[in-house]
Amino acid sequence: MSPLNVALIGFGNVGGGVARLLLEKSERLAQRAGRPIVLKRVVVRDPSRPRAVSLPDGMISSDVREAILDPQIDTVVELIGGTTAAHDVVMDALAEGKDVVTANKALLCTHGDAIFERARTAKCCVAFEASVAGGIPIVATISQGLAANQINSIEAILNGTSNFILTEMLAKRVAYQDVLAEAQRLGYAEADPTLDVDGTDAAQKITLLTRLAFGTKVPLSAFPRQGIDTLELADLIYAEELGYRVKLLGVAKRVGSKLEMHVQPTLVRREKPIAQVSGAYNMVRLEGDAVGSLWLSGAGAGAMPTASAVVADLIDVATGRAARTFPQLDLWQSHPPLPIQPPEDIERRYYLRFNVEDRPHVFAEICDVLGRHGISLASIIQHEVPEHDDRAAGSDAVPAIPAVLMTHRAREGQFRTADVELEKLACVRTPRVRLPVAD
Ligand SMILES: NC(=O)c1ccc[n+]([C@@H]2O[C@H](COP(=O)([O-])OP(=O)(O)OC[C@H]3O[C@@H](n4cnc5c(N)ncnc54)[C@H](OP(=O)(O)O)[C@@H]3O)[C@@H](O)[C@H]2O)c1
């Protein structure tokens, strides 16, 4: 059979892994695809830079247009990242009638509609397995393996950098900033880690999964999003004492006729599989009405795990599978989308930590505020502290000590109005921490 000729646009971490697989495992891939998959062109910004993977002479260039317009090229693999040049690469390739494979969740989140529409008009396909959870085949699982199910919930750790930092903070009892510096040194965090640690990356990924699983397109602004960059070690330790782990959890689930979504550091019971995912790993828990619960775990990033997903997409394109499955994906909202639950109506349990004045009646004041907003307490931790010297010396200053409260379920709106009143209480001092607890 005729080969599938590929142009690789981007030859960095992931591009290097893809080239390695295509060049070194060509026989295996040809067998799986039923035809050779041939790397014909590689495009980068600076072809003169030394590369970890050596390419045949004359293959690398910096001319994107030439590669896309080359009539020999069947499929364009976009691995440059970002939403500007990558957008042009994908749109131009589709306009030329070439199938596209990409690992770029930011691009699909920002320009997915236009890209999918152009692909549909051009009768081409866009394959994007590597854009969510790296090596975990989550797109294929939702769109093919679970096609008989109604997906009821997705609960996932989708950012390896954040999970690595949380794991190290707890294991080594080190503050966020110190672990971040170590993660950057080890290559687990980018020089600018903002999108990983502020929850944006995980939010982009959960919106892609939401679109596939529920057919609903959700803007990032429509659901609560918080990263790990403001977390304190103390909360990880208190959570442990209560039998929980803090994880940056992305959630999308059906609640009645609505879709509840959030990406937040969340307390998860320690014995649950998702609480036990450590280091830079990802996990996705899916619940379908026929299959029940499924857990998929593995490397959510890295050159070879991500290349594994990109090359699986290339095999799907080569066999013609992608051309059959792509039009079936729930990307065009042919049915009414599931409406999003307004954030103030999301009902959960919460972990609260305040510094409170160490004097009588403090808990009565706090419980009064919470109680008047319909929030009931499940437990309280206040550790004994030594008698304060200043009190013994007759000082007027009332010392503050930490108090941790676990609540029963209540709506986010109830907590928001209670927060306003708690802030005004003289007995409650900063920090005031509120983290959701997973069911
Ligand atoms: N890294 C991961 O573990 C991972 C995991 C999942 C998904 N992804 C996604 O995969 C994509 C690639 O990530 P990466 O980590 O491989 O990035 P990277 O290491 O920064 O590599 C980017 C490559 O693109 C080239 N490039 C950038 N702008 C270009 C332009 N305008 N024209 C031509 N070439 C250009 C660069 O050329 P030079 O080499 O000359 O600079 C480089 O080879 C991103 O969308 C990312 O989100 C990455």
The ligand as a Gaussian input file, in Angstrom:
#p B3LYP/6-31G(d) Opt

LIG

0 1
 N        6.130000      18.443000      26.617000
 C        5.162000      17.601000      26.987000
 O        5.376000      16.706000      27.800000
 C        3.783000      17.715000      26.363000
 C        2.760000      16.842000      26.779000
 C        1.500000      16.914000      26.178000
 C        1.284000      17.862000      25.202000
 N        2.286000      18.714000      24.840000
 C        2.013000      19.702000      23.788000
 O        2.851000      19.398000      22.673000
 C        3.201000      20.594000      22.002000
 C        4.724000      20.684000      21.867000
 O        5.285000      20.722000      23.162000
 P        6.886000      20.553000      23.375000
 O        7.072000      20.399000      24.841000
 O        7.410000      19.506000      22.467000
 O        7.399000      21.996000      22.904000
 P        8.923000      22.455000      22.679000
 O        9.868000      21.474000      23.280000
 O        8.996000      23.878000      23.082000
 O        9.110000      22.362000      21.076000
 C        8.495000      23.268000      20.203000
 C        9.072000      23.030000      18.805000
 O        8.344000      23.857000      17.899000
 C        9.246000      24.601000      17.091000
 N        8.594000      25.867000      16.772000
 C        8.092000      26.779000      17.624000
 N        7.526000      27.799000      16.935000
 C        7.674000      27.506000      15.637000
 C        7.313000      28.163000      14.429000
 N        6.670000      29.327000      14.428000
 N        7.633000      27.580000      13.255000
 C        8.294000      26.380000      13.229000
 N        8.658000      25.705000      14.338000
 C        8.350000      26.278000      15.528000
 C       10.492000      24.757000      17.938000
 O       11.602000      25.018000      17.092000
 P       13.084000      25.185000      17.704000
 O       13.445000      23.825000      18.191000
 O       13.925000      25.626000      16.547000
 O       12.968000      26.205000      18.774000
 C       10.539000      23.395000      18.649000
 O       11.193000      22.458000      17.825000
 C        2.547000      21.735000      22.794000
 O        1.311000      22.063000      22.222000
 C        2.355000      21.123000      24.171000
 O        1.288000      21.709000      24.903000
 C        3.525000      18.668000      25.395000

